[in-house]
Amino acid sequence: MQAYGSTEAGGISRMIYAEECKQQRSVGRLSENLEAKIVHPLTGEFLSVGQQGELWIRSPAVMKGYVGDEEANVKTFGCQGWLKTGDLCYIDENGYIYIVDRLKELIKYKAYQVPPAELEQVLQSSPEIIDAAVVPYPQEEVGQIPMAFVVRQPGSKISAVEVMDYVAKKVAPYKKIRKVSFVNSIPKSAAGKILRKELATYAMSAPVSRL
């Protein structure tokens, strides 16, 4: 059994049955007694099936608010009891939820929002790469550009240009990796989450290759 949830909301979705577990990359269908909608993070527009936006949920299990922190409550709750999860998601025609990334981790390239997790999946699909992480790198002309930290497979001599070309063939032009730094390992928390802040700080002083 697999479940997706949060401290503020409890269980949001689950995968229990064999049919559900076949939906690769999904976190399952909504749990009982819970409503959900996908909302455009900038306009607040309600989005349709397959469209990416912030997942909002409503349930008797959702907390009432943060004690003594009105600013956090304003950011976290919409009208009529909706909780903003902060997760960029979409829901398919069969009701399965797919998490794309955390909204706060999106890279702002020109007028586009680039999900680091999507680029990390592409990088990790290369037989030359063991692990990878993508972080925003400040660039005055466009705001931010995607920078990749890459762990090569033992014996691999893949170059930074080859890494960037590999990704460029698989994503839209605005999502291309534009800086690369090779590292021995990707820093992660005890729970396995990439320590992006640590990498973003290191990015400002790391030797990089740029496209």
C-alpha positions in Angstrom: 0.0 0.0 0.0 1.2 3.5 -0.9 -0.2 6.8 0.3 0.4 10.5 -0.2 -0.5 13.1 2.4 0.8 15.9 4.6 0.9 17.1 8.2 -1.8 19.7 7.5 -4.2 17.3 5.7 -3.5 13.8 6.7 -4.0 11.2 4.0 -4.8 12.7 0.5 -4.5 9.7 -1.8 -3.7 6.0 -1.6 -3.0 3.0 -3.8 -4.4 -0.2 -2.4 -5.6 -2.5 -5.2 -3.5 -4.2 -7.9 -5.1 -2.1 -10.6 -4.2 1.1 -8.9 -0.6 0.0 -8.4 -0.1 -0.4 -12.1 -0.4 3.4 -12.6 3.2 4.2 -12.7 4.3 7.6 -11.3 0.9 8.2 -9.8 0.2 8.6 -6.1 -3.2 7.0 -6.5 -6.8 8.2 -6.2 -8.3 10.5 -3.6 -8.9 9.1 -0.2 -12.5 8.9 1.1 -14.3 12.0 2.3 -12.0 14.3 0.5 -12.5 16.8 -2.4 -9.8 18.1 -4.7 -9.3 20.6 -7.5 -6.4 21.8 -9.6 -5.9 25.5 -9.6 -3.7 27.7 -11.7 -1.0 29.0 -9.2 -1.0 32.6 -10.7 -4.6 33.2 -11.9 -6.5 31.1 -9.5 -8.4 29.6 -12.4 -9.9 26.1 -12.0 -8.1 23.7 -14.4 -9.4 20.6 -16.2 -8.3 17.0 -16.6 -4.6 16.6 -17.4 -3.7 20.3 -16.8 -0.9 21.0 -14.4 -1.6 23.4 -11.4 -1.6 23.5 -7.6 -3.6 20.8 -5.9 -6.2 22.2 -3.5 -8.0 19.8 -1.1 -10.9 20.0 1.3 -11.8 17.5 4.0 -12.9 17.2 7.6 -9.4 16.0 8.3 -7.7 19.2 7.2 -6.4 21.3 10.0 -8.1 24.6 11.0 -4.9 26.6 10.7 -1.5 27.5 12.2 -1.8 28.9 15.7 -0.6 32.5 16.0 0.6 32.7 12.4 -2.0 34.6 10.3 0.4 35.2 7.5 0.9 31.5 7.0 -2.8 30.9 7.2 -3.5 33.5 4.4 -0.9 31.8 2.2 -2.1 28.2 2.9 -5.9 28.5 2.8 -8.2 29.5 0.1 -11.9 30.5 0.5 -14.4 28.0 1.8 -11.9 25.8 3.6 -9.7 24.8 0.7 -6.1 23.9 1.6 -3.3 24.8 -0.9 -0.9 21.9 -0.8 1.9 23.6 -2.6 2.3 20.7 -4.9 2.2 21.0 -8.7 0.0 18.2 -9.9 -2.5 17.0 -12.5 -5.3 14.5 -12.4 -6.0 12.2 -15.3 -9.4 11.1 -16.7 -9.5 8.1 -14.3 -9.0 10.2 -11.2 -5.3 9.3 -10.6 -3.2 12.1 -9.2 0.3 12.8 -10.5 2.8 15.0 -8.6 5.1 17.0 -10.9 7.0 19.0 -8.3 6.8 21.4 -5.4 5.6 24.9 -6.5 8.3 26.6 -4.4 11.0 24.7 -6.3 10.0 25.6 -9.8 12.6 27.4 -11.8 11.4 30.7 -13.3 12.9 31.0 -16.8 11.5 34.0 -18.6 7.7 33.6 -18.5 7.9 29.8 -18.0 8.0 27.6 -14.9 10.4 24.7 -15.1 9.9 21.7 -12.8 13.3 20.4 -11.6 12.0 16.9 -10.9 11.0 16.5 -14.6 14.6 17.3 -15.7 16.0 15.0 -13.0 14.0 12.1 -14.4 15.3 12.8 -17.9 18.9 13.0 -16.6 18.6 9.8 -14.6 17.3 8.0 -17.7 20.7 8.3 -19.3 22.9 5.1 -18.9 25.8 7.4 -18.3 24.3 9.0 -15.1 23.8 7.5 -11.7 22.1 10.4 -10.0 21.3 14.1 -10.7 19.7 17.2 -9.2 18.5 20.4 -10.8 18.4 23.8 -9.2 17.8 27.4 -10.3 20.8 29.5 -11.2 20.3 33.3 -11.3 20.7 34.9 -14.7 19.9 38.5 -15.2 18.5 38.4 -18.7 16.0 35.5 -18.1 15.6 35.4 -14.3 16.8 31.8 -13.6 18.2 29.0 -15.7 18.2 25.2 -14.9 21.6 24.0 -13.6 22.3 20.3 -13.2 24.5 18.5 -10.7 25.4 15.2 -12.2 26.9 12.0 -10.8 28.5 10.0 -13.6 28.4 6.2 -13.8 31.8 4.6 -12.9 34.0 4.8 -16.0 31.8 7.2 -17.8 33.4 10.2 -19.5 30.2 12.0 -20.5 30.9 15.7 -20.9 28.8 18.6 -19.8 27.9 19.4 -23.4 26.7 15.8 -24.0 24.6 16.1 -20.8 23.0 19.3 -22.1 22.4 17.8 -25.6 20.9 14.6 -24.1 18.3 16.6 -22.2 17.7 19.1 -25.0 16.5 16.3 -27.3 13.8 15.3 -24.8 12.3 18.5 -23.5 10.9 21.8 -24.7 13.5 24.5 -25.5 12.7 26.5 -22.4 13.4 23.5 -20.2 16.9 22.8 -21.4 19.8 22.4 -18.9 22.1 25.4 -19.4 24.8 24.7 -16.7 26.3 21.5 -15.5 28.5 20.6 -12.6 29.9 17.0 -12.0 29.9 15.9 -8.4 30.6 12.6 -6.5 27.2 12.5 -4.8 23.9 14.4 -4.5 23.3 15.7 -0.9 20.0 14.4 0.5 18.2 14.4 3.8 17.6 11.3 5.9 14.2 10.9 4.1 15.9 11.0 0.7 14.9 14.5 -0.3 17.4 16.5 -2.3 19.0 19.3 -0.3 18.3 21.9 -3.0 19.2 24.9 -0.9 22.7 23.4 -0.2 23.2 22.8 -3.9 21.9 26.3 -4.9 24.5 27.8 -2.5 27.3 25.6 -3.9 26.2 26.5 -7.5 27.4 30.0 -7.1 31.0 28.9 -6.6 31.1 25.6 -8.4 33.1 25.1 -11.7 30.4 24.8 -14.4 30.0 24.3 -18.1 27.4 26.5 -19.8 25.5 26.1 -23.1 
